[in-house]
Amino acid sequence: MKMKHFPLWILVALVVAMSPAAAQNVVTDWMGIVQPAIHNPTAPSAPPYAAIRHAIIQLAVYDAVMAIEGGYKPYAAAIMAPPGADVRAAVATAAYRTARARVASSQVNYLDTQYTA
């Protein structure tokens, strides 16, 4: 049986983002917030699906940051950010909205509470 492998960059990004050595910032904060919503015991899913959800969320965060900070090409969407947009709010909103659409319904209230806070 031949196993399919995830692209190496996805695995490296997940490991770096989840490492204790990663500097705490809004990106790593939201990675920590969405992780329990994705890996919840009430609606378990196979590990590959969890990794895919994490990657999709991080790509949305990347595009949100690129809309404000620039410097690199967006991955999926060229977002037009208004002048003076707050990168922290953009990251939180991208992570929240993308995760909320992809987690079990039992985790939606948790994400809503985290986003409101």
Backbone as a printed PyTorch tensor [residue, N CA C, xyz], in Angstrom:
tensor([[[  0.8440,  -1.1750,   0.0000],
         [  0.0000,   0.0000,   0.0000],
         [  0.8920,   1.2420,   0.0000]],

        [[  0.7360,   2.0470,  -0.9940],
         [  1.5380,   3.2590,  -1.1130],
         [  0.8410,   4.3980,  -0.3750]],

        [[  1.5860,   5.0690,   0.5120],
         [  1.0130,   6.1750,   1.2800],
         [  1.3150,   7.4840,   0.5830]],

        [[  0.3480,   8.3440,   0.5670],
         [  0.5500,   9.6900,   0.0420],
         [  1.1400,  10.5460,   1.1430]],

        [[  2.0220,  11.4550,   0.7650],
         [  2.6580,  12.3350,   1.7380],
         [  2.1990,  13.7600,   1.5010]],

        [[  2.0720,  14.5020,   2.5920],
         [  1.7570,  15.9210,   2.4880],
         [  2.9890,  16.6480,   1.9860]],

        [[  2.7940,  17.7500,   1.3030],
         [  3.9590,  18.5410,   0.9130],
         [  4.7700,  18.8960,   2.1520]],

        [[  6.0650,  18.8150,   2.0240],
         [  6.9620,  19.0430,   3.1450],
         [  6.7720,  20.4150,   3.7810]],

        [[  6.4910,  21.4380,   2.9700],
         [  6.3680,  22.7850,   3.5320],
         [  5.1980,  22.9030,   4.4880]],

        [[  4.1310,  22.1360,   4.2550],
         [  2.9810,  22.1710,   5.1630],
         [  3.3840,  21.5890,   6.5140]],

        [[  4.0590,  20.4480,   6.4720],
         [  4.4720,  19.8240,   7.7280],
         [  5.4620,  20.6920,   8.4880]],

        [[  6.4160,  21.2860,   7.7800],
         [  7.3890,  22.1530,   8.4310],
         [  6.6930,  23.3600,   9.0590]],

        [[  5.7630,  23.9710,   8.3210],
         [  5.0420,  25.1340,   8.8510],
         [  4.2560,  24.7740,  10.1050]],

        [[  3.6250,  23.6110,  10.1060],
         [  2.8590,  23.1960,  11.2830],
         [  3.7650,  22.9410,  12.4770]],

        [[  4.8930,  22.2840,  12.2400],
         [  5.8220,  22.0000,  13.3340],
         [  6.3820,  23.2880,  13.9190]],

        [[  6.7860,  24.2050,  13.0470],
         [  7.3430,  25.4790,  13.5200],
         [  6.2880,  26.2640,  14.2810]],

        [[  5.0850,  26.3320,  13.7370],
         [  4.0270,  27.1090,  14.3830],
         [  3.6340,  26.5260,  15.7310]],

        [[  3.7500,  25.2050,  15.9000],
         [  3.3410,  24.5740,  17.1440],
         [  4.4930,  24.4110,  18.1340]],

        [[  5.7010,  24.7720,  17.7490],
         [  6.8390,  24.5740,  18.6450],
         [  6.8170,  25.6090,  19.7670]],

        [[  7.2870,  25.2180,  20.9540],
         [  7.3260,  26.1690,  22.0680],
         [  8.2660,  27.3350,  21.8050]],

        [[  9.2380,  27.1170,  20.9140],
         [ 10.2060,  28.1740,  20.6330],
         [  9.6250,  29.2770,  19.7540]],

        [[  8.4730,  29.0240,  19.1440],
         [  7.8660,  30.0390,  18.2840],
         [  7.4750,  31.2490,  19.1240]],

        [[  7.8530,  32.4150,  18.6510],
         [  7.5110,  33.6430,  19.3720],
         [  5.9960,  33.8010,  19.3990]],

        [[  5.4840,  34.1850,  20.5570],
         [  4.0490,  34.3750,  20.6750],
         [  3.6370,  35.6430,  19.9280]],

        [[  2.7220,  35.4820,  19.0280],
         [  2.1490,  36.6070,  18.3020],
         [  0.7570,  36.2070,  17.8730]],

        [[  0.0710,  37.0630,  17.1700],
         [ -1.3210,  36.7790,  16.8160],
         [ -1.4460,  35.5300,  15.9380]],

        [[ -0.4670,  35.2630,  15.0860],
         [ -0.5290,  34.0760,  14.2300],
         [ -0.4150,  32.8140,  15.0750]],

        [[  0.5760,  32.7530,  15.9510],
         [  0.7180,  31.5570,  16.7850],
         [ -0.3910,  31.4840,  17.8390]],

        [[ -0.8670,  32.6360,  18.2940],
         [ -1.9980,  32.6250,  19.2280],
         [ -3.2120,  31.9600,  18.5850]],

        [[ -3.5310,  32.3520,  17.3530],
         [ -4.6990,  31.7890,  16.6850],
         [ -4.4810,  30.3470,  16.2530]],

        [[ -3.2520,  29.9670,  16.0090],
         [ -2.9710,  28.5570,  15.7370],
         [ -3.3270,  27.7440,  16.9760]],

        [[ -2.9600,  28.2760,  18.1430],
         [ -3.2890,  27.6060,  19.3980],
         [ -4.7730,  27.6000,  19.7060]],

        [[ -5.4780,  28.6210,  19.2580],
         [ -6.9230,  28.6920,  19.4980],
         [ -7.6680,  27.6960,  18.6250]],

        [[ -7.3130,  27.5940,  17.3560],
         [ -8.0520,  26.7000,  16.4580],
         [ -7.6860,  25.2320,  16.6540]],

        [[ -6.5000,  24.9730,  17.1970],
         [ -6.0730,  23.5780,  17.3500],
         [ -7.0600,  22.7170,  18.1370]],

        [[ -7.5210,  23.1300,  19.3310],
         [ -8.4680,  22.2740,  20.0430],
         [ -9.8180,  22.1480,  19.3340]],

        [[-10.1800,  23.1410,  18.5420],
         [-11.4370,  23.0450,  17.7910],
         [-11.3280,  22.0150,  16.6730]],

        [[-10.1330,  21.8940,  16.1050],
         [ -9.9170,  20.9160,  15.0320],
         [ -9.7230,  19.5170,  15.6160]],

        [[ -8.9670,  19.4170,  16.6980],
         [ -8.6540,  18.1270,  17.3260],
         [ -9.5510,  17.9070,  18.5380]],

        [[-10.8460,  17.9130,  18.3480],
         [-11.7370,  17.7800,  19.4970],
         [-12.2360,  16.3460,  19.6250]],

        [[-12.3850,  15.8680,  20.8610],
         [-12.8020,  14.4820,  21.0700],
         [-14.2670,  14.2170,  20.7280]],

        [[-15.0990,  15.2520,  20.6490],
         [-16.5210,  15.0220,  20.3610],
         [-16.7820,  14.7370,  18.8860]],

        [[-15.8540,  15.1380,  18.0250],
         [-16.0110,  14.8760,  16.5850],
         [-14.6430,  14.5980,  15.9800]],

        [[-14.0430,  13.4590,  16.3540],
         [-12.6930,  13.1680,  15.8670],
         [-12.6740,  12.9520,  14.3550]],

        [[-11.5550,  13.3310,  13.7620],
         [-11.3580,  13.0730,  12.3420],
         [ -9.9580,  12.5090,  12.1500]],

        [[ -9.7400,  11.8930,  11.0240],
         [ -8.4390,  11.3010,  10.7390],
         [ -7.3670,  12.3940,  10.6930]],

        [[ -6.1470,  12.0840,  11.1450],
         [ -5.0770,  13.0850,  11.1710],
         [ -4.8510,  13.8280,   9.8530]],

        [[ -4.9340,  13.1730,   8.6970],
         [ -4.7080,  13.9580,   7.4750],
         [ -5.7120,  15.1000,   7.3180]],

        [[ -6.9540,  14.8950,   7.7240],
         [ -7.9550,  15.9460,   7.5910],
         [ -7.6760,  17.1050,   8.5430]],

        [[ -7.1850,  16.7880,   9.7130],
         [ -6.8180,  17.8490,  10.6610],
         [ -5.6670,  18.6790,  10.0970]],

        [[ -4.6830,  18.0260,   9.5290],
         [ -3.5380,  18.7510,   8.9430],
         [ -3.9870,  19.6220,   7.7750]],

        [[ -4.9090,  19.1170,   6.9850],
         [ -5.4320,  19.9000,   5.8570],
         [ -6.1730,  21.1240,   6.3730]],

        [[ -6.9720,  20.9640,   7.4220],
         [ -7.6910,  22.1120,   7.9990],
         [ -6.7140,  23.1610,   8.5250]],

        [[ -5.6860,  22.6990,   9.2230],
         [ -4.6670,  23.6400,   9.7100],
         [ -4.0240,  24.3850,   8.5470]],

        [[ -3.6920,  23.6790,   7.4830],
         [ -3.0350,  24.3120,   6.3320],
         [ -3.9500,  25.3380,   5.6770]],

        [[ -5.2190,  25.0100,   5.5100],
         [ -6.1720,  25.9400,   4.8970],
         [ -6.2940,  27.2080,   5.7450]],

        [[ -6.3620,  27.0370,   7.0520],
         [ -6.4800,  28.1870,   7.9500],
         [ -5.2330,  29.0530,   7.8640]],

        [[ -4.0630,  28.4290,   7.8720],
         [ -2.8220,  29.1990,   7.8070],
         [ -2.6500,  29.9010,   6.4620]],

        [[ -3.1400,  29.3130,   5.3920],
         [ -3.0840,  29.9880,   4.0870],
         [ -4.0040,  31.2090,   4.0730]],

        [[ -5.1490,  31.1060,   4.7170],
         [ -6.0430,  32.2650,   4.8200],
         [ -5.3870,  33.3710,   5.6390]],

        [[ -4.7130,  32.9900,   6.7110],
         [ -3.9920,  33.9590,   7.5410],
         [ -2.8830,  34.6170,   6.7250]],

        [[ -2.1440,  33.8170,   5.9840],
         [ -1.0680,  34.3530,   5.1350],
         [ -1.6130,  35.3880,   4.1570]],

        [[ -2.7070,  35.0610,   3.4720],
         [ -3.2860,  36.0100,   2.5170],
         [ -3.7490,  37.2900,   3.2060]],

        [[ -4.2860,  37.1710,   4.4200],
         [ -4.7170,  38.3580,   5.1630],
         [ -3.5190,  39.2400,   5.5140]],

        [[ -2.4260,  38.6260,   5.9350],
         [ -1.2280,  39.3900,   6.2620],
         [ -0.6570,  40.0450,   5.0110]],

        [[ -0.6180,  39.3240,   3.9030],
         [ -0.0770,  39.8820,   2.6580],
         [ -0.9210,  41.0570,   2.1650]],

        [[ -2.2180,  41.0380,   2.4560],
         [ -3.0830,  42.1500,   2.0520],
         [ -2.6790,  43.4430,   2.7530]],

        [[ -2.1520,  43.3230,   3.9570],
         [ -1.7880,  44.5060,   4.7410],
         [ -0.2980,  44.8140,   4.6410]],

        [[  0.5120,  43.8000,   4.8320],
         [  1.9580,  43.9970,   4.8750],
         [  2.6130,  43.9680,   3.4920]],

        [[  2.0360,  43.1960,   2.5660],
         [  2.6270,  43.0550,   1.2400],
         [  3.9560,  42.3260,   1.3030]],

        [[  4.6980,  42.4070,   0.2170],
         [  6.0220,  41.8040,   0.1810],
         [  6.0890,  40.4950,  -0.5820]],

        [[  5.0090,  39.7360,  -0.5910],
         [  4.9720,  38.4600,  -1.3010],
         [  3.6220,  38.3260,  -1.9890]],

        [[  3.5630,  37.4010,  -2.9290],
         [  2.3030,  37.1580,  -3.6300],
         [  1.3390,  36.4170,  -2.7050]],

        [[  0.0610,  36.7490,  -2.7680],
         [ -0.9200,  35.9860,  -1.9890],
         [ -1.0290,  34.5680,  -2.5390]],

        [[ -1.4590,  33.6550,  -1.6990],
         [ -1.5980,  32.2640,  -2.1170],
         [ -2.8820,  32.0380,  -2.9090]],

        [[ -4.0110,  32.4370,  -2.3520],
         [ -5.2910,  32.1250,  -2.9780],
         [ -6.0710,  33.3570,  -3.4130]],

        [[ -5.9750,  34.4300,  -2.6580],
         [ -6.8210,  35.5810,  -2.9420],
         [ -6.0590,  36.8810,  -2.7310]],

        [[ -6.1680,  37.7560,  -3.7060],
         [ -5.5910,  39.0950,  -3.5530],
         [ -6.6340,  39.9500,  -2.8470]],

        [[ -6.4670,  40.1350,  -1.5650],
         [ -7.4220,  40.8640,  -0.7380],
         [ -7.0190,  42.3340,  -0.7170]],

        [[ -7.9810,  43.1920,  -0.8610],
         [ -7.7270,  44.6310,  -0.8030],
         [ -8.0130,  45.1150,   0.6220]],

        [[ -6.9740,  45.4110,   1.3400],
         [ -7.1340,  45.9020,   2.7140],
         [ -7.2390,  47.4210,   2.6960]],

        [[ -8.1180,  47.9840,   3.5140],
         [ -8.2170,  49.4380,   3.5860],
         [ -6.9650,  50.0320,   4.2350]],

        [[ -6.6280,  51.2580,   3.8980],
         [ -5.4680,  51.9000,   4.5260],
         [ -5.6110,  51.8960,   6.0460]],

        [[ -4.5280,  51.5980,   6.7180],
         [ -4.5380,  51.5880,   8.1750],
         [ -5.1160,  50.3360,   8.7990]],

        [[ -5.3820,  49.3110,   7.9930],
         [ -5.9550,  48.0690,   8.5250],
         [ -4.9980,  47.4450,   9.5440]],

        [[ -5.5450,  46.8600,  10.5690],
         [ -4.7740,  46.2430,  11.6470],
         [ -4.4910,  44.7910,  11.3040]],

        [[ -3.2150,  44.4470,  11.2100],
         [ -2.8300,  43.0910,  10.8330],
         [ -3.2940,  42.0780,  11.8830]],

        [[ -3.3170,  42.4700,  13.1590],
         [ -3.7770,  41.5480,  14.2010],
         [ -5.2520,  41.2040,  14.0160]],

        [[ -6.0510,  42.2080,  13.6910],
         [ -7.4760,  41.9620,  13.4540],
         [ -7.6740,  41.1230,  12.2010]],

        [[ -6.8660,  41.3720,  11.1850],
         [ -6.9770,  40.6060,   9.9430],
         [ -6.6310,  39.1410,  10.1730]],

        [[ -5.5800,  38.8820,  10.9340],
         [ -5.1860,  37.5020,  11.2310],
         [ -6.2760,  36.8080,  12.0370]],

        [[ -6.7630,  37.4630,  13.0770],
         [ -7.8050,  36.8680,  13.9130],
         [ -9.0590,  36.5700,  13.0980]],

        [[ -9.4530,  37.4950,  12.2510],
         [-10.6630,  37.3120,  11.4430],
         [-10.4830,  36.2050,  10.4140]],

        [[ -9.3390,  36.1720,   9.7540],
         [ -9.0840,  35.1180,   8.7640],
         [ -9.0710,  33.7400,   9.4230]],

        [[ -8.3790,  33.6220,  10.5490],
         [ -8.3090,  32.3320,  11.2430],
         [ -9.6900,  31.9130,  11.7420]],

        [[-10.3930,  32.8450,  12.3530],
         [-11.7200,  32.5600,  12.9080],
         [-12.7120,  32.1330,  11.8250]],

        [[-12.8450,  32.9430,  10.8000],
         [-13.8430,  32.6380,   9.7590],
         [-13.5180,  31.3490,   9.0160]],

        [[-12.2420,  31.1340,   8.7360],
         [-11.8550,  29.9310,   8.0110],
         [-12.0340,  28.6920,   8.8850]],

        [[-11.6360,  28.7790,  10.1470],
         [-11.7950,  27.6380,  11.0570],
         [-13.2640,  27.3570,  11.3310]],

        [[-14.0310,  28.4050,  11.5700],
         [-15.4510,  28.2390,  11.9140],
         [-16.2100,  27.4610,  10.8450]],

        [[-15.8350,  27.6600,   9.5980],
         [-16.5030,  26.9730,   8.4920],
         [-16.0460,  25.5240,   8.3400]],

        [[-15.0090,  25.1150,   9.0900],
         [-14.4260,  23.7980,   8.8840],
         [-14.3760,  22.9020,  10.1150]],

        [[-14.8960,  23.3740,  11.2270],
         [-14.8740,  22.5500,  12.4390],
         [-16.2520,  21.9520,  12.6830]],

        [[-16.2740,  20.9890,  13.5960],
         [-17.5440,  20.3730,  13.9840],
         [-18.4480,  21.4290,  14.6080]],

        [[-19.7410,  21.2550,  14.4560],
         [-20.6920,  22.2310,  14.9880],
         [-20.5620,  22.3920,  16.4980]],

        [[-20.0880,  21.3630,  17.1770],
         [-19.9060,  21.4530,  18.6290],
         [-18.7900,  22.4210,  19.0170]],

        [[-17.9640,  22.8320,  18.0630],
         [-16.8340,  23.7120,  18.3470],
         [-17.0780,  25.1660,  17.9420]],

        [[-18.1820,  25.4360,  17.2840],
         [-18.4680,  26.7820,  16.7910],
         [-18.5910,  27.7820,  17.9360]],

        [[-19.2970,  27.4150,  18.9980],
         [-19.4550,  28.3210,  20.1360],
         [-18.1010,  28.6570,  20.7570]],

        [[-17.2170,  27.6720,  20.8600],
         [-15.8660,  27.9050,  21.3930],
         [-15.1380,  28.9480,  20.5440]],

        [[-15.1810,  28.7900,  19.2090],
         [-14.5090,  29.7480,  18.3320],
         [-15.1520,  31.1240,  18.4250]],

        [[-16.4860,  31.1670,  18.4930],
         [-17.1740,  32.4690,  18.6370],
         [-16.7150,  33.1890,  19.9040]],

        [[-16.6180,  32.4460,  20.9960],
         [-16.1950,  33.0160,  22.2780],
         [-14.7560,  33.5340,  22.1960]],

        [[-13.8730,  32.7600,  21.5790],
         [-12.4710,  33.1740,  21.4370],
         [-12.3420,  34.4150,  20.5660]],

        [[-13.1010,  34.4720,  19.4910],
         [-13.0350,  35.6200,  18.5900],
         [-13.5810,  36.8780,  19.2700]],

        [[-14.6590,  36.7300,  20.0060],
         [-15.2440,  37.8640,  20.7170],
         [-14.2610,  38.4180,  21.7580]],

        [[-13.5460,  37.5090,  22.4040],
         [-12.5730,  37.9240,  23.4350],
         [-11.4230,  38.6640,  22.7880]]])
